[in-house]
Amino acid sequence: MLLSITSTHRPATDLSYLLHKNPVRVHETELSFGSALVFYPEVSEARTTAALVLDVDPVALVRGKGQGEGLLDQYVNDRPYVASSFLSVAIAKALRNALNGSSKERPDLAATAIPLRAHVLPLPVRGSRDLVTALFQPLGYDVGVEDIPLDETLGYLGPEWAHSPYVSLTLSGTVRLSELLSHLYVLIPVLDSKKHYFVDRQEIEKLIDKGGSWLAAHPARELIATRYLRQQRTWAREALTRLAEDDAIDDVLEETARIEAAGEAAPTPATRPKPESTDDADAAAFPAPRKDAAEEALEQPIRLHDLRLDTVAAIVADSGARRVVDLGCGSGKLLARLMKVKHLSAIVGVDVSMASLAMAARRLRLDRLPPRQRERITLLQGALTYRDRRIEDHDAIALVEVIEHLEIDRLRAMERAVFEHAHPALVVVTTPNVEYNVRFPGLAPGTLRHADHRFEWTRHEFLTWAESVADRHGYRVELSGLGEADVDVGSPSQMAVFRLIGVT
């Protein structure tokens, strides 16, 4: 079975950055039922095509490896040769980063709709050919469907052999690559109406995760949910109810953005939340990270503030974490992004400032969220430099532009609270690169970006600190720049991603 994706967005070679696959070689991903190969049949700045070919082991299917509901129980069947749930699994494994919409080298392009063409061959359609158009056309595609005829000599077997259930599907449209892949991931098994594995309630989470951004508004959403969930109508109703609640979140966040753009006044005391307070009486003695407008205005021409938040949210989403903490959450801009990550079951914002927590509650419109979604969010008052048992059972912790607000002699206390006591599988830390400050117009030499910053590190200083923390606490760490890199002074911001050794 074959899936090809063609880009004509110049330079079309950027498709390789979105797919995280170098065009000069063949990429193989081992799967439980075979292997997936990704390669590039054509590469040029005007047009680049990537192909995903799935090689399924038919003997393993019958002998139990990967066998499940809907699989035929003989050696001769169509499963190794047609686009099915096998292809969806291959997309999720071999093109995981592209499916999640993340691209380290081209983050802006990953979030941009570009001209794309997808070709799936052969695709089984259990039902009318009109079903293909009904599923893909509302998503904005030009849909081409061509029948793949069976051998005419099979006609003597009866009318049921007169027409092949297989088609060649071509989709053309201007969409984000992640959207195209999510549409294929969900709708190919819907058209096939079979799955190669046993279907349980976990399929609801998969459907919400991959279809959450578009399925609730699809005119055929009931049919899609029912066929994707193998005719389990109770599960389909549950999935659609949860998708409707997610839509309510998006409406709330969009309204918040409009209100903020119009300059609405700060929240009154009556609208402020009552976050849980830390048990440590000394918490107020340490200043809250103040992410005010001055620093954001300085960095606005290079969109650094949004880039940091989008990148960290994508890393958390891609990690598979389900419970995440934003330490020093401020007014909740990262929390708002994390709310859109469907598989996160618990999102915690911690800040020492009650005023910041009130702003976060206002930004998220906590009083208007559906109950199921409101339960995902918790705002806590707490200090970054003290152990906090309330966050010690979480999978990921983010500290976005936080550490530079601490006195440098308090960093070791923060390190113990986060890396030793909380000890999550993932920690993401961002901080300014002081070397880049000379590139900001109007910033005097030797001046820090924010009056509340206690320090700003060079790239070497940040590397030394990050590696020492990783060594002491059993993590491996990867460092990267955020924003366009200057040949002399590097990127404007820098990021360290710590992953616990032994945790995949």
Residue pairs with C-beta under 8 A, 6 or more apart in sequence:
1 53
1 54
1 56
1 81
1 82
1 83
1 84
1 86
1 87
1 120
1 121
1 122
2 51
2 52
2 53
2 119
2 120
2 121
3 51
3 52
3 83
3 87
3 91
3 118
3 119
3 120
3 184
4 41
4 49
4 50
4 51
4 52
4 118
4 119
5 15
5 19
5 49
5 50
5 51
5 52
5 116
5 117
5 118
5 177
5 180
6 47
6 48
6 49
6 50
6 116
6 117
6 118
6 119
7 14
7 15
7 47
7 48
7 49
7 114
7 115
7 116
8 46
8 47
8 115
8 117
9 15
9 109
9 114
9 115
9 116
10 45
10 46
11 45
12 44
12 45
12 46
12 47
12 48
13 23
13 43
13 44
13 45
13 48
14 106
14 109
15 48
15 50
15 177
16 22
16 23
16 40
16 43
16 48
16 50
17 103
17 105
17 106
17 109
18 98
18 103
18 106
18 109
18 110
18 177
19 38
19 50
19 95
19 97
19 98
19 177
20 95
20 97
20 98
20 103
21 27
21 38
21 40
21 50
23 40
23 43
23 48
23 50
25 39
26 37
26 38
26 39
27 37
27 38
27 39
27 94
28 35
28 36
28 37
28 38
29 35
29 36
29 37
29 38
29 90
29 93
29 94
31 89
31 90
31 93
32 65
32 66
33 56
33 57
33 60
33 61
33 65
33 66
33 86
33 89
33 196
34 54
34 55
34 56
34 57
34 60
34 80
34 86
35 54
35 55
36 52
36 53
36 54
36 55
36 90
36 93
36 94
37 52
37 53
37 54
37 55
38 50
38 51
38 52
38 53
38 94
38 95
39 50
39 51
39 53
40 48
40 49
40 50
40 51
41 49
41 51
42 48
42 49
43 49
52 87
52 90
52 91
52 94
52 95
54 86
54 87
54 90
56 79
56 80
56 81
56 86
57 65
57 80
58 75
58 77
58 79
58 80
59 75
60 66
61 67
61 71
61 77
61 79
61 80
61 196
62 73
62 74
62 75
66 196
66 197
67 196
67 197
68 195
68 196
68 197
68 198
68 199
69 195
69 197
69 198
69 199
69 230
70 194
70 195
70 196
70 230
71 77
71 79
71 194
71 196
72 79
78 124
79 86
79 196
81 122
82 122
82 123
82 124
82 166
82 192
83 120
83 121
83 122
83 123
83 124
83 188
83 192
84 124
84 188
84 189
84 192
84 194
84 195
84 196
85 188
85 189
85 192
85 194
85 195
85 196
85 197
86 196
87 120
87 184
87 188
88 184
88 185
88 186
88 188
88 189
91 99
91 181
91 184
91 185
92 99
92 185
95 181
96 318
97 103
97 318
98 110
98 177
98 178
98 181
99 178
99 181
99 182
99 185
99 210
100 178
100 314
100 317
100 318
101 110
101 111
101 176
101 177
101 178
101 314
102 110
102 314
102 315
102 317
102 318
103 109
103 110
104 480
107 307
107 310
107 311
107 314
110 176
110 177
110 178
111 176
111 310
112 176
113 174
113 175
113 176
113 179
114 174
114 175
114 176
114 177
115 172
115 173
115 174
116 172
116 173
116 174
116 175
116 177
116 180
117 170
117 171
117 172
118 169
118 170
118 171
118 172
118 180
118 184
119 168
119 169
119 170
119 171
120 168
120 169
120 171
120 184
120 188
121 148
121 168
121 169
122 148
122 166
122 167
122 168
123 132
123 166
123 167
123 168
123 169
123 188
123 191
123 192
124 165
124 166
124 191
124 192
124 194
125 131
125 132
125 165
125 166
125 167
125 191
125 192
126 165
126 191
126 192
126 193
126 194
127 191
127 193
129 145
129 147
129 167
131 191
132 143
132 145
132 167
132 169
132 191
133 143
133 145
134 219
134 220
135 187
135 190
135 191
135 220
135 224
136 143
136 171
136 183
136 187
137 143
138 218
138 219
138 220
139 173
139 175
139 179
139 183
139 214
139 218
140 173
140 174
140 175
141 171
141 172
141 173
141 175
142 171
142 172
142 173
143 169
143 170
143 171
144 169
144 170
144 171
144 172
145 167
145 168
145 169
145 170
146 167
146 168
146 170
147 163
147 164
147 166
147 167
148 164
148 166
148 167
148 168
149 164
150 161
150 163
150 164
154 161
155 161
155 162
171 180
171 183
173 180
179 213
179 214
182 210
182 211
182 213
182 214
183 214
185 210
186 207
186 210
186 211
186 215
186 224
186 228
187 224
189 195
189 227
189 228
190 223
190 224
190 227
190 228
193 227
195 230
199 229
199 230
199 232
201 235
203 228
203 229
203 230
203 235
204 229
204 235
204 238
204 239
204 242
205 342
205 343
207 215
207 225
207 228
207 229
207 239
208 239
208 242
208 243
208 246
208 342
208 343
209 342
209 343
211 224
211 243
212 243
212 246
212 342
215 221
215 224
215 225
215 243
216 240
216 243
216 244
216 246
216 247
217 247
218 224
221 240
221 243
222 236
222 240
225 235
225 236
225 239
225 240
226 232
226 233
226 236
228 236
229 235
229 236
229 239
242 372
245 370
245 372
245 373
246 342
246 373
248 368
248 369
248 370
248 373
249 339
249 340
249 369
249 370
249 373
250 340
252 364
252 365
252 368
252 369
253 336
253 339
253 340
253 364
253 365
255 365
256 336
256 362
256 363
256 364
256 365
260 363
266 359
267 358
267 359
267 361
267 362
271 358
271 361
271 362
271 367
272 354
272 357
272 358
272 361
273 357
273 358
273 360
273 361
273 366
273 379
275 354
275 357
275 379
275 380
275 381
276 378
276 379
276 380
276 381
276 390
277 283
277 381
277 382
278 380
278 381
278 382
278 383
278 386
278 388
280 382
280 383
280 386
282 383
282 386
283 352
283 381
283 382
283 383
283 386
284 352
286 352
286 383
286 384
286 385
286 406
286 410
287 352
287 405
287 452
288 328
288 351
288 352
288 353
288 356
288 405
289 328
289 330
289 351
289 401
289 402
289 405
289 452
290 353
290 405
290 450
290 452
291 330
291 331
291 401
292 450
294 450
294 451
295 401
295 449
295 450
296 305
298 440
298 443
298 449
299 305
299 440
299 449
299 492
302 483
302 484
302 492
304 482
304 483
304 492
304 493
307 482
307 483
307 493
308 400
308 401
308 430
308 482
308 493
308 495
309 333
309 334
309 337
309 400
310 337
311 482
311 495
312 334
312 398
312 400
312 428
312 430
312 495
313 334
313 337
313 338
313 340
313 341
315 426
315 428
315 497
316 324
316 338
316 341
316 344
316 396
316 398
316 426
316 428
317 341
317 343
317 344
319 395
319 396
319 425
319 426
320 343
320 395
321 344
321 394
321 395
321 396
321 424
321 425
321 426
322 343
322 344
322 345
322 346
322 395
323 344
323 345
323 346
323 348
323 393
323 394
323 395
323 396
324 338
324 344
324 346
324 347
324 348
324 394
324 395
324 396
324 397
324 398
325 348
325 349
325 350
325 391
325 394
325 396
325 397
325 398
325 422
325 424
326 334
326 335
326 338
326 347
326 348
326 349
326 350
326 397
326 398
326 400
327 350
327 384
327 391
327 397
327 398
327 399
327 402
327 418
328 350
328 351
328 384
328 399
328 400
328 401
328 402
328 405
329 335
329 349
329 350
329 351
329 356
329 357
329 360
329 379
330 351
330 353
330 356
330 359
330 360
331 356
331 359
331 360
331 363
332 349
332 359
332 360
332 361
332 363
332 364
333 363
334 398
334 400
335 347
335 349
335 360
335 363
335 364
335 377
336 363
336 364
338 344
338 347
339 347
339 364
339 373
339 376
339 377
344 376
345 376
346 376
346 378
346 394
347 376
347 377
347 378
348 377
348 378
348 379
348 380
348 390
348 391
348 394
349 357
349 360
349 377
349 378
349 379
349 380
350 379
350 380
350 381
350 382
350 384
350 388
350 391
351 357
351 360
351 379
351 381
351 382
352 381
352 382
352 383
352 384
353 381
354 381
357 379
357 381
360 379
361 367
361 379
364 377
366 374
366 377
366 379
369 377
380 388
380 390
380 391
382 388
382 390
384 399
384 402
384 406
384 414
384 417
384 418
385 406
385 410
385 413
385 414
385 417
386 413
386 417
387 416
387 417
387 421
388 417
388 421
388 422
389 421
391 397
391 422
392 421
392 422
392 423
394 422
394 424
395 424
395 425
395 426
396 424
396 425
396 426
396 427
396 428
397 418
397 422
397 424
397 426
397 427
397 428
398 427
398 428
399 418
399 427
399 428
399 429
399 430
400 428
400 430
401 430
401 431
401 432
401 493
402 429
402 431
403 411
403 414
403 429
403 431
404 431
404 432
404 450
404 453
404 454
404 455
404 456
404 457
405 450
405 452
405 453
405 454
406 414
406 454
407 454
408 454
408 455
411 465
415 469
415 472
415 473
418 424
418 427
419 427
419 469
419 472
419 473
419 475
419 498
420 473
423 473
423 500
424 500
425 499
425 500
425 503
426 497
426 498
426 499
426 500
427 475
427 497
427 498
428 495
428 496
428 497
428 498
429 466
429 495
429 496
429 498
430 482
430 493
430 494
430 495
430 496
431 456
431 457
431 462
431 493
431 494
432 448
432 449
432 453
432 456
432 457
432 492
432 493
432 494
433 456
433 457
433 458
433 459
433 462
433 481
433 489
433 490
433 491
433 492
433 493
433 494
434 448
434 456
434 457
434 458
435 458
435 459
435 489
435 490
436 486
436 489
436 490
436 491
436 492
436 493
437 443
437 447
437 448
437 449
437 456
438 445
438 489
439 486
439 489
439 492
440 449
443 449
448 455
448 456
449 456
457 465
457 494
459 481
459 490
459 494
462 479
462 494
462 496
463 479
466 477
466 479
466 496
466 498
467 477
469 475
469 477
469 498
470 476
470 477
470 498
474 500
474 501
474 502
475 498
475 499
475 500
475 501
476 498
476 499
476 501
477 496
477 497
477 498
477 499
478 496
478 497
478 499
479 494
479 495
479 496
479 497
480 494
480 495
480 497
481 490
481 491
481 492
481 493
481 494
481 495
482 491
482 492
482 493
482 494
482 495
483 491
483 492
483 493
484 491
484 492
485 491
